[in-house]
Amino acid sequence: MNDTSDCLTPLLAYAAENGSAATPVPLTLPVVVDASTYAMHEPPQVDAILESMFDAGDKFVLIGSSKARKTFFLLMLALSLSAGLERFLCWTIPKRRRVLVIQFEIKSVHYHRRVHRACKAMNLAPETIEAWLFIVNARGAPISLDQIAALAKQIGAEVVILDPLYKLLEGDENSAQDMKPLLAGFDRLAETTGAAIIYAHHNGKGFAGDRDTRDRGAGSGVLARDFDAAAYLTDHAGDEGLLVLSTLLRNYPGTDPVSIAWEEGQFVLSAEAPIERTSRNRQASAARKVGIDEHIPTAMGLVRNAALLVSVFKERLRTAGLTREMTRAVVDMLTSGDDPQLATFESRAFKKHEKWIGTQEQIQVIRCGQKEMNGLNAQDSVKPLNS
């Protein structure tokens, strides 16, 4: 392939002959390619980060509501890539990647807790991600894209995750003029490091399902035209515990939407039909939520005397007449939020992985007495319900 100067020579000559070369063309342009070389040679292989989704050097945005667990989603993606897992939800991971996460929103102690819990939920030992996943807790700390690029080069990052977008924006997200410099900065970051750039963004107001996929991100429409791949987390129409995961891709065919559930500290695929919540079907969603609330007293009654194994807890809820989806939604409601009614604890005291659910006090008893309980049968330690 010719270099830039050689390729520009015939263009400059043509411009001079036609009187359109009033000023010299600067030779700082990207390489000019004679198209015949593309026709003549097979293209190079792409370096996919997620197969048929996005590649090294691409820009990938995750868009969802403030309650859609976007940070958990990106953390799971980072752990899956850095641990070299075969799959992340519905996507294949071709090879292991070194990942740099820069999070601007959460206090370091809480992000520490999230990483710790996510590794347990995904059954990842610390040595699995050692020297493959790096985290910068940048809440309240000024950091530029140039500094991020330097750090990414230093550690050899192949994927850079920035969470969330608005923390990097100087100006109004509704202004195209304010958004363009940041998006151009992402281009430079990708070009200078060769890494895929992933960032999180939030939905606009109202029901995301009412809008075309391309119009769901808040702020200026330039964002929707800038990325190479996007994933959208949208509320499910029929189940409070589910989200619909959909995509919009530049370089690959679109993928079919799927439903995902938050179960025991991680996202998993669900067999439920991926139906997005809209202003038209929201009444059904509201009725479903009322149904969940009605089952909270029953669920709390199950642990009034002692903690239960999560599997036993769910089985007894289903015996009480709850569907599998409703059971999952009840457990999620009781164990999530800033002040959850119930807590969970994972124990390996019985030479196998056991997960318990109960009040904070009950879980503390199990936590403190784990050594004494070692060697007992897990089912024997569950007190029967009062008749």
C-alpha positions in Angstrom: 0.0 0.0 0.0 1.4 3.5 -0.9 2.0 6.0 1.8 0.0 9.2 2.2 2.3 11.4 0.1 2.3 9.0 -2.9 -1.4 8.5 -2.8 -2.1 12.3 -2.5 0.2 13.1 -5.5 -2.4 12.3 -8.3 -5.1 14.0 -6.2 -3.1 17.2 -6.0 -2.3 17.1 -9.7 -5.9 16.6 -10.5 -6.9 19.6 -8.3 -4.2 21.8 -9.9 -5.3 20.9 -13.4 -8.9 21.8 -12.6 -8.1 25.0 -10.8 -9.4 23.8 -7.4 -6.1 23.8 -5.5 -6.2 27.3 -4.0 -4.3 26.1 -0.9 -2.1 23.0 -0.5 -3.8 19.9 1.0 -2.2 19.2 4.4 -0.4 16.0 4.5 -1.5 15.2 8.1 -4.6 13.4 6.7 -5.2 9.7 7.4 -3.7 7.4 4.9 -5.3 7.7 1.4 -5.9 4.3 -0.1 -6.2 3.3 -3.7 -9.5 1.3 -3.7 -8.0 -1.3 -6.1 -5.8 -2.5 -3.3 -8.9 -3.4 -1.3 -10.4 -5.2 -4.3 -7.1 -7.0 -4.9 -6.4 -8.3 -1.4 -8.4 -10.2 1.2 -9.2 -8.0 4.2 -7.4 -8.7 7.5 -9.2 -10.8 10.2 -11.1 -8.8 12.8 -10.1 -9.0 16.5 -13.5 -9.5 18.1 -14.0 -8.7 21.8 -17.5 -10.2 21.7 -18.1 -12.3 18.7 -20.4 -10.7 16.0 -20.9 -7.8 18.4 -17.8 -5.4 18.5 -14.1 -5.6 18.0 -10.8 -4.1 19.3 -10.7 -0.4 18.7 -14.6 -0.1 18.5 -16.8 2.0 20.7 -19.5 0.2 22.6 -22.2 1.9 24.7 -24.5 0.4 27.3 -27.8 2.4 27.7 -30.4 1.8 30.4 -32.4 3.3 33.2 -30.8 4.2 36.6 -32.2 1.1 38.2 -31.1 -1.3 35.4 -27.9 -2.3 37.1 -25.7 -1.0 34.3 -22.6 -0.9 36.6 -23.2 -4.6 37.5 -23.6 -5.5 33.8 -20.3 -3.9 32.9 -18.6 -5.4 35.9 -19.8 -8.8 34.8 -18.6 -8.1 31.3 -15.2 -7.0 32.7 -14.9 -10.1 34.8 -15.9 -12.4 32.0 -13.4 -10.9 29.6 -10.5 -10.8 32.1 -11.1 -14.3 33.3 -11.3 -15.7 29.8 -14.7 -17.2 30.2 -16.2 -18.8 27.1 -19.4 -16.7 27.1 -21.0 -13.6 28.5 -24.8 -14.0 28.5 -25.7 -14.6 24.8 -22.3 -13.7 23.4 -19.1 -15.7 22.7 -15.8 -14.4 24.0 -13.1 -15.4 21.5 -10.1 -14.8 23.8 -9.1 -13.5 27.2 -8.6 -9.7 27.4 -6.8 -7.3 29.8 -9.4 -4.9 31.0 -9.1 -1.4 32.6 -12.3 -0.2 34.5 -12.5 3.5 35.4 -15.6 4.2 37.5 -16.5 7.7 38.5 -19.8 7.2 40.4 -19.4 4.8 43.3 -17.4 5.1 46.5 -14.4 2.7 46.4 -15.6 0.7 49.4 -18.9 -0.1 47.7 -17.3 -0.9 44.4 -14.9 -3.2 46.3 -18.0 -5.0 47.8 -19.5 -5.3 44.3 -16.4 -6.9 42.8 -16.1 -9.2 45.8 -19.8 -10.3 45.5 -19.7 -10.6 41.7 -16.6 -12.9 41.9 -18.4 -15.1 44.4 -21.6 -15.2 42.3 -19.7 -16.1 39.2 -17.5 -18.5 41.1 -14.2 -16.8 40.1 -11.2 -17.2 42.3 -9.0 -14.1 42.8 -6.1 -15.6 40.9 -8.3 -16.0 37.8 -8.3 -12.2 37.2 -5.0 -11.4 38.7 -3.0 -9.0 36.4 -5.9 -9.1 33.9 -8.4 -6.7 35.5 -7.5 -3.3 36.8 -9.8 -0.8 38.5 -9.5 3.0 39.0 -12.0 4.5 41.5 -12.1 8.0 40.2 -15.1 9.4 42.1 -14.3 13.1 42.7 -10.9 12.8 41.1 -10.1 14.8 37.9 -8.8 12.5 35.2 -8.4 13.2 31.5 -8.7 11.0 28.5 -5.0 11.6 27.8 -4.2 10.2 31.3 -6.5 7.3 30.7 -4.7 6.6 27.4 -1.3 6.7 29.1 -2.5 4.3 31.8 -4.1 1.9 29.3 -0.9 1.7 27.4 1.1 1.2 30.5 -0.9 -1.9 31.6 -1.6 -3.1 28.0 -5.3 -2.8 28.3 -7.3 -4.2 25.4 -10.7 -3.0 26.8 -11.3 0.3 28.6 -14.6 0.7 30.5 -15.7 4.2 31.5 -18.7 4.3 33.8 -20.6 6.5 33.4 -20.4 8.8 30.3 -21.8 12.0 32.0 -18.9 12.2 34.5 -16.5 12.8 31.6 -18.7 15.4 29.9 -17.9 19.1 30.2 -21.1 20.8 29.2 -24.6 19.9 28.4 -25.4 16.4 27.2 -28.3 17.8 25.2 -25.9 20.0 23.2 -24.3 18.4 20.1 -21.5 20.9 20.3 -20.7 19.8 23.9 -21.0 16.1 23.1 -18.8 16.0 20.0 -15.4 16.8 21.7 -15.9 13.9 24.2 -17.0 11.5 21.5 -14.0 12.5 19.3 -11.9 12.0 22.4 -13.1 8.4 22.6 -12.1 8.0 19.0 -8.5 9.1 19.8 -8.5 6.9 22.9 -9.4 3.9 20.8 -6.9 4.8 18.0 -3.9 5.5 20.4 -4.4 2.4 22.5 -6.0 0.0 20.1 -8.5 -0.9 22.9 -12.2 -1.2 22.7 -13.9 1.7 24.5 -17.0 0.8 26.5 -19.1 3.4 28.3 -22.4 3.6 30.2 -25.1 6.1 29.4 -28.7 6.6 30.8 -32.1 6.6 29.2 -34.1 9.7 28.7 -37.3 10.3 30.7 -40.4 8.3 30.2 -40.8 4.7 28.9 -37.8 3.6 26.9 -40.0 1.0 25.2 -42.1 3.9 23.6 -39.1 5.1 21.6 -37.2 3.8 18.7 -34.0 2.0 19.9 -31.8 4.6 18.4 -33.5 7.4 20.3 -33.3 5.9 23.8 -30.1 7.5 25.1 -30.6 10.8 26.9 -29.2 14.0 25.4 -28.1 14.9 21.9 -28.8 12.6 19.0 -25.1 12.6 18.0 -24.5 9.8 20.5 -26.8 7.5 18.6 -24.8 8.0 15.4 -21.4 7.7 17.0 -21.0 4.2 18.5 -20.1 1.0 16.7 -22.3 -1.1 19.0 -24.9 -0.5 21.6 -26.7 -2.7 24.1 -29.9 -1.5 25.7 -31.4 -2.6 29.1 -35.1 -2.0 29.0 -37.7 -2.8 31.7 -39.7 -6.0 30.9 -43.4 -5.7 30.4 -44.5 -8.7 32.4 -41.9 -9.3 35.2 -40.4 -6.7 37.6 -37.4 -9.0 38.0 -36.5 -9.1 34.3 -34.9 -6.8 31.7 -34.9 -6.9 27.9 -31.4 -6.9 26.4 -31.4 -5.6 22.8 -28.6 -4.4 20.5 -27.9 -2.0 17.7 -24.8 -2.7 15.7 -22.8 -0.9 13.0 -20.6 -3.7 11.6 -22.6 -6.8 12.3 -26.2 -8.0 11.8 -28.5 -7.1 14.7 -29.1 -9.8 17.3 -32.5 -10.8 18.6 -33.6 -9.4 21.9 -33.4 -11.6 25.0 -34.7 -11.5 28.5 -32.2 -11.4 31.4 -32.8 -11.8 35.1 -30.8 -10.7 38.1 -30.4 -13.9 40.2 -28.2 -14.5 43.2 -25.8 -11.6 42.4 -25.5 -11.9 38.7 -27.3 -11.6 35.4 -28.5 -14.8 33.7 -30.5 -15.5 30.6 -34.2 -16.0 31.0 -36.6 -18.1 28.9 -39.3 -15.4 29.2 -40.3 -13.7 25.9 -38.4 -10.3 25.5 -41.4 -7.9 25.7 -40.4 -4.3 26.5 -42.5 -2.2 28.9 -44.3 0.7 27.3 -46.9 3.2 28.3 -49.5 1.0 26.7 -48.7 -2.2 28.7 -47.6 -0.6 32.0 -50.9 -1.4 33.7 -50.1 -5.1 33.5 -46.6 -4.3 35.0 -48.2 -2.4 37.8 -50.6 -5.2 38.6 -47.6 -7.6 38.6 -45.8 -5.5 41.2 -48.9 -5.4 43.4 -48.8 -9.2 43.2 -45.2 -9.3 44.3 -46.0 -7.1 47.3 -48.8 -9.3 48.4 -46.4 -12.3 48.8 -43.8 -10.4 50.9 -45.5 -11.4 54.3 -45.5 -15.0 53.2 -41.8 -14.9 52.3 -40.9 -13.1 55.6 -42.8 -15.7 57.5 -40.6 -18.5 56.1 -37.6 -17.0 57.9 -39.2 -15.8 61.2 -37.4 -18.5 63.2 -34.1 -19.1 61.3 -32.3 -18.6 58.0 -33.0 -21.0 55.2 -31.0 -22.3 52.3 -31.9 -20.2 49.3 -33.0 -23.3 47.4 -35.3 -24.3 50.3 -36.6 -20.8 50.6 -37.6 -20.7 46.9 -39.0 -24.2 47.0 -41.3 -23.3 49.9 -42.4 -20.1 48.1 -43.3 -22.2 45.0 -45.2 -24.7 47.3 -47.2 -21.7 48.5 -48.4 -21.1 45.0 -45.9 -18.7 43.5 -44.6 -19.2 39.9 -40.9 -19.5 39.3 -40.8 -15.9 37.9 -42.8 -14.5 40.9 -40.5 -16.3 43.3 -37.4 -14.8 41.7 -39.0 -11.4 41.8 -39.9 -11.7 45.5 -36.3 -12.8 46.4 -34.9 -9.9 44.4 -37.2 -7.4 46.1 -36.3 -8.6 49.6 -32.5 -8.7 49.0 -31.9 -5.6 46.9 -31.8 -1.9 47.5 -30.0 0.3 50.0 -31.8 -1.2 53.0 -32.8 -4.8 52.1 -35.2 -6.7 54.4 -33.2 -9.9 54.0 -29.5 -10.8 53.5 -27.7 -13.7 52.0 -24.5 -15.5 52.9 -22.5 -18.1 51.0 -20.9 -20.9 53.1 -18.5 -23.6 52.1 -18.5 -25.2 55.6 -20.2 -28.3 54.3 -17.7 -29.1 51.6 -20.0 -27.7 49.0 -21.3 -24.3 48.0 -24.4 -23.4 50.2 -26.2 -20.1 50.0 -28.4 -18.9 52.9 -31.1 -16.2 53.2 -32.5 -14.6 56.4 -32.6 -11.5 58.4 -29.3 -9.6 59.1 -29.2 -11.1 62.6 -29.8 -14.7 61.4 -27.1 -14.4 58.8 -24.7 -13.0 61.4 -25.3 -16.1 63.5 -24.5 -18.4 60.6 -21.4 -16.3 59.7 -20.1 -16.4 63.3 -20.9 -20.1 63.8 -19.7 -21.4 60.5 -16.7 -23.2 62.0 -18.9 -24.9 64.6 -21.3 -26.0 62.0 -18.6 -27.5 59.8 -19.3 -31.2 59.3 -23.1 -31.0 60.0 -25.6 -31.7 57.3 -26.9 -28.4 55.9 -30.5 -29.5 56.0 -30.3 -30.5 59.6 -29.4 -26.9 60.5 -32.6 -25.5 59.0 -35.2 -25.2 61.7 -38.6 -26.5 60.6 -41.5 -24.0 60.2 -43.9 -23.8 63.0 -47.2 -25.5 62.3 
